[in-house]
Amino acid sequence: MFAHLASVRLDVPFDHAFDCLSDGHRLGRWALGSMDLRPTGEPGLWRGTSLFDGSGAEVEIRPDRRLGLIDFYLGPAGARVPRVSIRVASGPDWGLPETACLVAMTTWRAGWMDDARWQRTCKTHELEVLLFKSQIEQGWKAAP
């Protein structure tokens, strides 16, 4: 397996979901491999900490609202690749109400990942879609 997809329906409008999912501060609350993200000063680049081993993690976030696509580039400077992508699809495009959208997170397996690390990544992302679903929907309900 070279790619993994985890998906979920969010009961919030497209724009709200897209804004939340492309916000580094919010990402740092649900992405277990890069918690507590902080901006680095370089546009789009964030630095956090992995909950798995405490190592540092850098994430470059590249959103494209027109495509409903958020690419997350991972790796060291000069060698970052878009290993994780999130696609947000507007609810009405799929027969759902304006207040809903579909979200799919695709992850690519790096050649250096052994089977145990890949399995951990897949299971983590299956949990992360549930985390961001809950956080985004609760935030939407609490908004005035």
Sequence and secondary structure as in RCSB ss.txt:
>XXXX:A:sequence
MFAHLASVRLDVPFDHAFDCLSDGHRLGRWALGSMDLRPTGEPGLWRGTSLFDGSGAEVEIRPDRRLGLIDFYLG
PAGARVPRVSIRVASGPDWGLPETACLVAMTTWRAGWMDDARWQRTCKTHELEVLLFKSQIEQGWKAAP
>XXXX:A:secstr
  EEEEEEEESS HHHHHHHHT HHHHHHH TTSEEEEE SSTTEEEEE TTT  EEEEEEEEETTTTEEEEEES
STT  EEEEEEEEEEGGGGT  TT EEEEEEEE  TT  HHHHHHHHHHHHHHHHHHHHHHHHHHHH  
